[in-house]
């Protein structure tokens, strides 16, 4: 049961909560022990809340997952565990996450609560609406950024919010493309799939991916050369981090189009050496320039 519960919580997905640290990094808050501590508390809070959301999704989708080519291996779909303990764990994790957020600030509490409400709506049926489903996923990432900025008293940057939105839309549409590719594979004929996939086609997803990745790259490039950015960070060299971003985006496109990947962005980020190197290079260069 312990193994099944851990898999239900999907700890590898906690990497997504790294978006919470954008405010501390780009708001020059790393020298303020209070801001760093509050960001760490909110990171834990969103790890708990996001695990509650994953369990909620698995509970809601357990019947459909049983006939899905990959999701049928999930604990609830396989019948490894009943509903009672997962439901209790889901509620406990959500309450613990909200309580931790409340300990930081009222703004953080409101953002965490909005995150949970958003995902309840997603699991309740909005995930069946094509395009809106991906915007709701992106909304969850935007709330993470807001928690790590407004939640700890750092004004959020409009540029970074825009870049974060386009990046998460890009990852979301790549995920839908991988899922559509999986269910249209002749080997998976008759397997279940998301209802929202009926509203997508490969040409449409290719177009949406191209638009979102271009906007993400262009948005970040413009952010690095914006006069306000240069004045805030006291450096005009942040544009030198752009090649790492571009390389990472291009490598992810290769994963999606050449290898049929992208169904789980977190796993791709954790196991692809090129994506790891691009991320590490970007973090290192960004930290170096921001630190002066």
CORZI-V282125 format. One record per residue. N is the residue number from 1. RES is the residue in one letter. OMEGA is omega in whole degrees, -180 to 180 (NA if undefined). Layout:
n:N res:RES omega:OMEGA
n:N res:RES omega:OMEGA
//
This chain:
n:1 res:X omega:-179
n:2 res:X omega:179
n:3 res:X omega:-179
n:4 res:X omega:-179
n:5 res:X omega:179
n:6 res:X omega:179
n:7 res:X omega:176
n:8 res:X omega:-179
n:9 res:X omega:177
n:10 res:X omega:-179
n:11 res:X omega:179
n:12 res:X omega:179
n:13 res:X omega:-178
n:14 res:X omega:178
n:15 res:X omega:180
n:16 res:X omega:-179
n:17 res:X omega:173
n:18 res:X omega:176
n:19 res:X omega:-180
n:20 res:X omega:-176
n:21 res:X omega:179
n:22 res:X omega:-179
n:23 res:X omega:180
n:24 res:X omega:-178
n:25 res:X omega:-174
n:26 res:X omega:175
n:27 res:X omega:179
n:28 res:X omega:-179
n:29 res:X omega:-175
n:30 res:X omega:178
n:31 res:X omega:180
n:32 res:X omega:-175
n:33 res:X omega:-180
n:34 res:X omega:-179
n:35 res:X omega:180
n:36 res:X omega:180
n:37 res:X omega:-180
n:38 res:X omega:177
n:39 res:X omega:178
n:40 res:X omega:178
n:41 res:X omega:180
n:42 res:X omega:175
n:43 res:X omega:178
n:44 res:X omega:-180
n:45 res:X omega:-179
n:46 res:X omega:172
n:47 res:X omega:178
n:48 res:X omega:-178
n:49 res:X omega:-179
n:50 res:X omega:176
n:51 res:X omega:176
n:52 res:X omega:180
n:53 res:X omega:179
n:54 res:X omega:178
n:55 res:X omega:178
n:56 res:X omega:179
n:57 res:X omega:-179
n:58 res:X omega:177
n:59 res:X omega:-177
n:60 res:X omega:-173
n:61 res:X omega:-170
n:62 res:X omega:-179
n:63 res:X omega:179
n:64 res:X omega:-178
n:65 res:X omega:-177
n:66 res:X omega:-180
n:67 res:X omega:178
n:68 res:X omega:-175
n:69 res:X omega:-178
n:70 res:X omega:-174
n:71 res:X omega:178
n:72 res:X omega:177
n:73 res:X omega:179
n:74 res:X omega:-174
n:75 res:X omega:-179
n:76 res:X omega:179
n:77 res:X omega:-180
n:78 res:X omega:-179
n:79 res:X omega:179
n:80 res:X omega:-175
n:81 res:X omega:179
n:82 res:X omega:-177
n:83 res:X omega:-172
n:84 res:X omega:-178
n:85 res:X omega:177
n:86 res:X omega:179
n:87 res:X omega:179
n:88 res:X omega:180
n:89 res:X omega:178
n:90 res:X omega:-180
n:91 res:X omega:-179
n:92 res:X omega:-180
n:93 res:X omega:179
n:94 res:X omega:-180
n:95 res:X omega:179
n:96 res:X omega:179
n:97 res:X omega:179
n:98 res:X omega:-180
n:99 res:X omega:178
n:100 res:X omega:179
n:101 res:X omega:180
n:102 res:X omega:179
n:103 res:X omega:-179
n:104 res:X omega:-180
n:105 res:X omega:177
n:106 res:X omega:179
n:107 res:X omega:179
n:108 res:X omega:178
n:109 res:X omega:-179
n:110 res:X omega:179
n:111 res:X omega:179
n:112 res:X omega:178
n:113 res:X omega:178
n:114 res:X omega:179
n:115 res:X omega:-179
n:116 res:X omega:179
n:117 res:X omega:178
n:118 res:X omega:-177
n:119 res:X omega:172
n:120 res:X omega:177
n:121 res:X omega:178
n:122 res:X omega:-178
n:123 res:X omega:-177
n:124 res:X omega:178
n:125 res:X omega:-178
n:126 res:X omega:178
n:127 res:X omega:179
n:128 res:X omega:-179
n:129 res:X omega:-178
n:130 res:X omega:-180
n:131 res:X omega:176
n:132 res:X omega:-179
n:133 res:X omega:-180
n:134 res:X omega:177
n:135 res:X omega:178
n:136 res:X omega:175
n:137 res:X omega:178
n:138 res:X omega:178
n:139 res:X omega:177
n:140 res:X omega:177
n:141 res:X omega:177
n:142 res:X omega:178
n:143 res:X omega:175
n:144 res:X omega:179
n:145 res:X omega:180
n:146 res:X omega:178
n:147 res:X omega:-179
n:148 res:X omega:177
n:149 res:X omega:-179
n:150 res:X omega:-179
n:151 res:X omega:179
n:152 res:X omega:174
n:153 res:X omega:177
n:154 res:X omega:179
n:155 res:X omega:180
n:156 res:X omega:178
n:157 res:X omega:178
n:158 res:X omega:179
n:159 res:X omega:-177
n:160 res:X omega:174
n:161 res:X omega:178
n:162 res:X omega:180
n:163 res:X omega:179
n:164 res:X omega:178
n:165 res:X omega:-177
n:166 res:X omega:179
n:167 res:X omega:-178
n:168 res:X omega:172
n:169 res:X omega:177
n:170 res:X omega:-179
n:171 res:X omega:180
n:172 res:X omega:179
n:173 res:X omega:174
n:174 res:X omega:178
n:175 res:X omega:180
n:176 res:X omega:179
n:177 res:X omega:179
n:178 res:X omega:179
n:179 res:X omega:179
n:180 res:X omega:178
n:181 res:X omega:-178
n:182 res:X omega:-175
n:183 res:X omega:177
n:184 res:X omega:176
n:185 res:X omega:180
n:186 res:X omega:-179
n:187 res:X omega:-179
n:188 res:X omega:-178
n:189 res:X omega:179
n:190 res:X omega:-180
n:191 res:X omega:179
n:192 res:X omega:178
n:193 res:X omega:178
n:194 res:X omega:177
n:195 res:X omega:-179
n:196 res:X omega:-179
n:197 res:X omega:178
n:198 res:X omega:179
n:199 res:X omega:-180
n:200 res:X omega:170
n:201 res:X omega:180
n:202 res:X omega:178
n:203 res:X omega:179
n:204 res:X omega:-179
n:205 res:X omega:177
n:206 res:X omega:178
n:207 res:X omega:-179
n:208 res:X omega:178
n:209 res:X omega:-178
n:210 res:X omega:-180
n:211 res:X omega:-176
n:212 res:X omega:180
n:213 res:X omega:178
n:214 res:X omega:180
n:215 res:X omega:178
n:216 res:X omega:-180
n:217 res:X omega:-179
n:218 res:X omega:180
n:219 res:X omega:180
n:220 res:X omega:179
n:221 res:X omega:180
n:222 res:X omega:178
n:223 res:X omega:-175
n:224 res:X omega:-178
n:225 res:X omega:179
n:226 res:X omega:-179
n:227 res:X omega:179
n:228 res:X omega:178
n:229 res:X omega:-180
n:230 res:X omega:179
n:231 res:X omega:-179
n:232 res:X omega:-175
n:233 res:X omega:178
n:234 res:X omega:176
n:235 res:X omega:176
n:236 res:X omega:-176
n:237 res:X omega:-178
n:238 res:X omega:179
n:239 res:X omega:180
n:240 res:X omega:176
n:241 res:X omega:-175
n:242 res:X omega:178
n:243 res:X omega:177
n:244 res:X omega:179
n:245 res:X omega:-178
n:246 res:X omega:179
n:247 res:X omega:179
n:248 res:X omega:179
n:249 res:X omega:-180
n:250 res:X omega:179
n:251 res:X omega:179
n:252 res:X omega:176
n:253 res:X omega:177
n:254 res:X omega:178
n:255 res:X omega:-177
n:256 res:X omega:-171
n:257 res:X omega:-179
n:258 res:X omega:-176
n:259 res:X omega:179
n:260 res:X omega:-179
n:261 res:X omega:178
n:262 res:X omega:-178
n:263 res:X omega:178
n:264 res:X omega:-177
n:265 res:X omega:-178
n:266 res:X omega:178
n:267 res:X omega:179
n:268 res:X omega:-179
n:269 res:X omega:-175
n:270 res:X omega:-173
n:271 res:X omega:-179
n:272 res:X omega:-175
n:273 res:X omega:180
n:274 res:X omega:178
n:275 res:X omega:177
n:276 res:X omega:-179
n:277 res:X omega:180
n:278 res:X omega:179
n:279 res:X omega:180
n:280 res:X omega:179
n:281 res:X omega:179
n:282 res:X omega:179
n:283 res:X omega:-179
n:284 res:X omega:-179
n:285 res:X omega:179
n:286 res:X omega:178
n:287 res:X omega:-180
n:288 res:X omega:-178
n:289 res:X omega:-180
n:290 res:X omega:180
n:291 res:X omega:178
n:292 res:X omega:NA
//
